[in-house]
């Protein structure tokens, strides 16, 4: 006799019902969706945090690099005869001085800091310094110098110019400046030989071109009158620190006279720096109130050179002697862009463009980017650096 199991047992043996399966699937999908949202949210938070860390690191490196150079800016260039002088500069390595406006014209000033201001876009910042501890006016031009001569007669024995024996291989960089302030142009060259006098009054510095004399074209190209021009020694050519900082294509870049491979074209210092801005801090005190030996004071901040000394010409040589400080700002962005919103297709990582110096706009878009600038996160780094060598000038008492 066959005995059938009770109805409840038959239902249990038959497995899940369709309703139970559907409920299980719904619960599973809800759990999967919740887990997916958690993973996506976690990844988004991680990406934002990582991007912020990238921007922080790059910005700190950029700011520190420029700050360190500004602390030494102007060494050897702080004499009023040199600071701001429109200077002829030759370099076989193809480094070039920045140009600047002077009245209605354009000059190439030799100064501690020169800013090429670009409205909205990034600025270019030139920071210059020599290395000689005897960079004051060391000698006078003893005889008329013709613009094409390959040697300069000076008024004393040529000690202090990289040696004093009969013939010594040269290497110091010199600046020849008119003895009367603002009366003409300056010229830079490299001493190729120092020749001790064979007879009284025969003291010469040679500026031959070729070989290792990278700053020489063979002559100064500017004529100077006897006893009306002075020579300044900026130290060995290998230590001449003329640097130009810029931001291009999302990179902080540097051109330099004393870094191999960085003279003709800029070398990359760090990435994801999308903007560089700078401003002069000018001391505009007038007359006897201007006492640099007692300390410089910032009267005004400006991205372009102003008529700081009140002589009626904006960007004159005297204005560059009024640089008391420089204010710099770099804008760094995250390494990786964030994804656009699935709903709108727009990026919202940054909705309002940051500004610098309390309201100065900067351009954040990088040419060639496949995504808008709003897809990145940004950090602004600012600093103010006193130009200490501006106050330590030879004329200060």
C-alpha positions in Angstrom: 0.0 0.0 0.0 1.5 3.4 -1.1 1.4 6.2 1.4 1.4 9.8 0.1 3.2 12.5 2.0 1.0 15.2 3.5 0.3 18.4 1.4 2.7 20.6 3.4 5.6 18.2 2.8 4.9 18.1 -1.0 5.0 21.9 -1.2 8.3 21.9 0.7 9.8 19.4 -1.7 8.7 21.4 -4.7 11.2 24.4 -3.9 10.6 28.2 -4.1 7.4 29.5 -5.6 7.5 32.2 -8.4 6.6 34.9 -5.9 9.4 34.0 -3.6 11.9 34.0 -6.5 10.8 37.4 -7.6 11.0 38.8 -4.1 14.6 37.3 -3.8 15.6 38.8 -7.1 14.3 42.3 -6.1 16.1 42.1 -2.8 19.3 41.1 -4.5 19.0 43.9 -7.1 18.4 46.4 -4.3 21.5 45.1 -2.4 23.6 45.2 -5.6 22.4 48.8 -6.4 23.2 49.9 -2.8 26.6 48.3 -3.0 27.3 49.9 -6.4 26.4 53.3 -5.1 28.7 52.8 -2.1 31.6 51.8 -4.4 31.0 54.7 -6.8 30.6 57.2 -3.9 33.8 55.9 -2.3 35.7 56.1 -5.6 34.4 59.6 -6.2 35.5 60.7 -2.7 38.8 59.0 -3.2 39.4 60.7 -6.5 38.5 64.1 -5.1 40.8 63.6 -2.2 43.7 62.3 -4.4 43.1 65.2 -6.8 43.3 67.7 -4.0 46.5 66.1 -2.7 48.1 66.3 -6.2 47.2 69.9 -6.5 48.6 70.6 -3.0 51.9 68.9 -3.8 52.4 70.5 -7.2 51.5 74.0 -5.9 53.8 73.8 -2.9 56.7 72.7 -5.1 56.0 75.5 -7.6 55.7 78.2 -4.9 58.8 77.1 -3.0 60.9 77.0 -6.1 60.1 80.6 -7.0 60.2 81.9 -3.5 63.7 80.5 -3.0 65.0 82.4 -6.0 63.3 85.7 -5.1 65.1 85.7 -1.8 68.4 86.1 -3.7 67.1 88.4 -6.4 69.1 91.4 -7.2 72.5 90.4 -5.8 75.0 92.4 -7.8 72.3 94.3 -9.6 71.3 96.7 -6.9 73.5 99.7 -7.7 71.3 102.5 -9.1 73.6 102.7 -12.2 72.7 99.1 -13.0 69.2 98.4 -11.7 66.7 99.0 -14.5 69.4 100.0 -17.1 68.4 99.2 -20.7 70.9 96.4 -21.3 72.4 94.9 -24.4 72.7 91.1 -23.7 74.2 88.5 -25.9 74.2 84.7 -25.3 75.3 82.0 -27.7 73.1 79.7 -25.6 70.1 81.8 -26.7 68.9 82.9 -23.3 67.2 86.3 -23.6 66.2 89.0 -21.2 62.6 89.9 -20.9 61.5 93.1 -22.5 59.4 95.8 -20.8 57.7 99.0 -21.6 59.5 102.3 -20.9 57.3 105.3 -21.8 56.2 104.8 -25.4 59.1 102.4 -26.2 60.4 99.0 -25.2 63.6 98.1 -23.4 65.4 95.1 -21.9 66.0 96.2 -18.3 68.6 94.6 -16.1 66.9 94.3 -12.7 66.3 92.0 -9.8 62.8 91.2 -11.1 61.1 91.8 -14.4 57.5 90.9 -14.9 55.9 90.4 -18.3 52.3 90.9 -17.5 49.6 89.2 -19.6 46.0 90.1 -18.8 44.0 87.0 -17.9 46.8 84.6 -19.1 49.8 83.6 -17.1 52.7 86.1 -16.6 56.4 85.5 -17.2 58.6 86.3 -14.3 62.4 86.9 -14.6 64.5 86.7 -11.5 68.1 87.8 -11.8 71.2 87.7 -9.6 75.0 87.6 -9.8 77.4 85.8 -7.5 80.4 88.2 -6.9 81.0 89.5 -3.4 82.7 92.5 -5.0 80.0 93.5 -7.4 80.2 97.3 -6.8 81.6 99.5 -9.5 85.1 98.2 -9.5 86.7 100.2 -12.3 86.2 103.0 -14.8 86.6 102.8 -18.5 90.0 104.6 -18.9 90.0 105.4 -22.6 87.2 105.9 -25.1 85.7 102.5 -26.0 84.7 102.1 -29.6 81.6 100.0 -30.1 83.5 97.3 -32.0 86.6 97.0 -29.9 87.5 93.6 -28.4 89.2 94.9 -25.3 88.3 97.5 -22.6 90.9 99.8 -21.0 90.3 100.3 -17.3 91.8 102.8 -14.8 93.6 100.4 -12.6 95.3 97.0 -12.4 92.7 94.4 -13.2 92.7 92.6 -9.9 89.4 91.1 -8.8 88.5 90.1 -12.4 89.1 86.4 -12.1 92.9 86.7 -11.4 95.8 89.1 -11.6 98.7 87.3 -13.2 100.0 88.2 -16.7 97.5 86.3 -18.8 94.7 84.3 -17.1 91.8 82.6 -18.7 88.8 84.6 -17.9 85.2 83.8 -17.0 83.7 86.7 -15.0 80.6 88.4 -16.4 80.8 92.2 -16.4 78.3 95.0 -16.8 79.5 98.3 -18.3 77.2 101.1 -17.2 77.3 104.9 -17.9 78.7 106.8 -15.0 75.8 109.3 -15.1 72.4 107.7 -14.1 70.0 107.3 -17.0 72.4 108.7 -19.6 72.7 105.7 -21.9 72.5 101.9 -22.3 74.4 99.2 -20.4 76.2 96.2 -21.9 77.1 92.8 -20.6 80.0 90.6 -21.6 82.3 87.9 -20.3 86.0 88.5 -19.6 88.0 86.2 -21.9 91.4 87.4 -20.7 92.8 89.6 -17.9 96.0 91.2 -19.0 98.2 92.8 -16.3 99.9 96.0 -17.4 103.2 95.9 -19.3 103.5 99.6 -18.6 101.7 102.0 -16.3 98.2 102.7 -17.6 97.9 99.6 -19.8 95.2 97.7 -18.0 92.8 95.7 -20.2 90.0 93.3 -20.1 89.5 91.2 -23.3 86.0 90.2 -24.4 86.8 87.8 -27.3 84.1 85.6 -28.7 84.1 81.9 -29.4 85.1 79.0 -27.2 83.6 79.1 -23.7 82.9 82.8 -23.9 79.1 82.3 -24.3 78.2 85.9 -23.5 80.5 87.5 -26.0 79.8 88.6 -29.6 83.3 90.0 -29.8 82.5 93.5 -28.7 80.0 95.5 -26.7 78.3 97.2 -29.7 77.9 100.4 -27.5 80.5 103.1 -27.3 81.6 104.5 -23.9 83.5 107.7 -23.1 86.6 107.7 -21.1 86.0 108.0 -17.3 82.2 108.2 -18.0 81.4 104.5 -17.7 81.9 102.0 -14.8 82.4 98.2 -14.7 80.6 95.9 -12.4 81.6 92.3 -11.8 78.8 89.8 -11.5 81.0 86.8 -10.8 81.8 83.6 -12.8 79.7 83.0 -15.8 78.8 79.5 -14.6 77.1 81.1 -11.5 75.2 83.8 -13.4 71.6 83.2 -12.2 69.2 84.7 -14.8 66.0 82.7 -14.6 62.6 83.1 -16.3 59.5 81.3 -14.9 56.4 80.7 -16.9 53.3 78.4 -17.1 52.4 76.8 -20.4 50.3 73.8 -21.4 49.7 73.0 -17.8 53.4 72.9 -16.8 55.5 75.2 -14.7 58.6 75.9 -16.9 62.0 77.5 -16.4 64.6 79.0 -18.6 68.0 79.5 -17.0 71.5 80.6 -17.8 73.1 78.3 -15.3 71.1 75.1 -15.9 72.2 72.8 -18.7 69.7 72.4 -21.5 67.4 75.2 -20.2 68.8 78.3 -21.9 67.2 78.2 -25.4 64.0 76.5 -24.4 62.3 76.2 -21.0 62.5 73.0 -19.0 59.6 71.5 -17.1 59.8 71.9 -13.3 56.4 70.4 -12.3 53.1 69.5 -13.9 49.5 70.6 -13.5 50.3 74.3 -12.9 47.8 76.1 -15.0 48.5 79.8 -14.1 51.3 81.9 -12.8 50.8 85.6 -11.8 53.1 88.2 -10.3 53.0 91.7 -9.1 55.6 94.3 -8.1 55.4 95.8 -4.6 56.7 99.3 -5.3 58.0 101.9 -2.8 56.6 105.2 -4.1 57.7 107.5 -1.3 58.9 110.8 -2.7 62.0 112.8 -2.2 63.8 112.6 1.2 61.1 110.3 2.4 62.6 107.5 0.3 65.2 106.0 2.5 66.0 102.5 1.3 68.9 102.1 3.7 66.4 102.2 6.5 64.0 99.7 4.9 61.8 99.5 1.9 58.0 99.9 2.1 55.3 98.7 -0.3 53.1 101.6 -1.4 51.4 99.9 -4.3 51.0 96.5 -5.9 51.0 96.3 -9.7 51.4 93.7 -12.4 53.1 96.3 -14.6 55.8 98.8 -13.8 54.5 102.2 -12.7 56.2 105.6 -12.4 57.3 104.7 -8.9 60.1 107.3 -8.7 57.9 110.2 -10.0 60.1 111.2 -12.9 57.2 111.2 -15.3 58.1 108.0 -17.2 56.6 104.7 -16.2 59.2 101.9 -16.4 62.2 104.2 -16.2 65.5 102.9 -14.7 64.7 104.5 -11.3 61.4 102.6 -11.0 63.2 99.3 -10.8 65.2 100.5 -7.8 61.8 101.0 -6.1 60.9 97.2 -6.1 60.5 96.4 -2.4 58.7 93.0 -2.8 57.1 90.7 -5.3 53.8 89.0 -4.8 53.4 85.7 -6.7 50.5 83.3 -7.2 50.3 79.8 -8.8 47.2 77.9 -9.6 47.5 74.1 -9.4 44.9 71.6 -10.6 44.2 67.9 -9.8 46.0 65.4 -11.9 42.9 63.5 -13.2 39.6 65.1 -14.3 36.4 64.0 -12.7 33.6 62.5 -14.8 30.7 64.7 -16.1 27.3 64.3 -14.5 25.3 61.5 -16.0 22.1 63.7 -15.9 23.5 66.8 -17.4 26.7 65.8 -19.2 28.5 68.7 -17.5 31.4 68.7 -15.0 30.8 70.2 -11.6 34.2 69.6 -9.9 34.8 73.4 -10.1 31.8 75.7 -11.0 33.4 79.0 -10.3 36.9 79.9 -11.5 39.3 80.9 -8.7 41.0 84.3 -8.7 44.3 85.5 -7.2 45.4 88.6 -5.3 41.9 89.2 -4.2 40.1 89.3 -7.6 42.6 89.0 -10.4 41.2 86.6 -13.0 43.2 83.8 -14.5 42.8 81.5 -17.5 42.3 77.8 -16.4 41.7 76.2 -19.8 44.7 74.3 -21.3 44.9 74.1 -25.0 44.5 70.5 -26.2 42.5 69.3 -23.1 39.8 66.8 -24.0 37.6 68.0 -21.2 36.5 71.5 -19.9 38.4 73.1 -17.1 35.3 72.6 -14.9 36.2 68.9 -14.7 39.3 69.6 -12.5 39.8 70.7 -8.9 42.0 73.7 -8.3 44.1 75.2 -5.4 45.6 78.7 -5.3 48.9 79.4 -3.6 50.1 82.9 -2.9 53.1 84.4 -1.3 54.8 87.8 -0.8 58.6 87.9 -0.9 60.6 91.0 0.1 63.5 91.8 -2.3 66.1 92.3 0.4 68.9 93.2 -1.9 67.0 96.2 -3.1 67.6 98.0 0.2 71.2 96.8 0.5 72.5 99.1 -2.2 76.0 100.6 -2.4 74.7 104.1 -2.1 73.0 103.4 1.2 74.8 104.9 4.2 
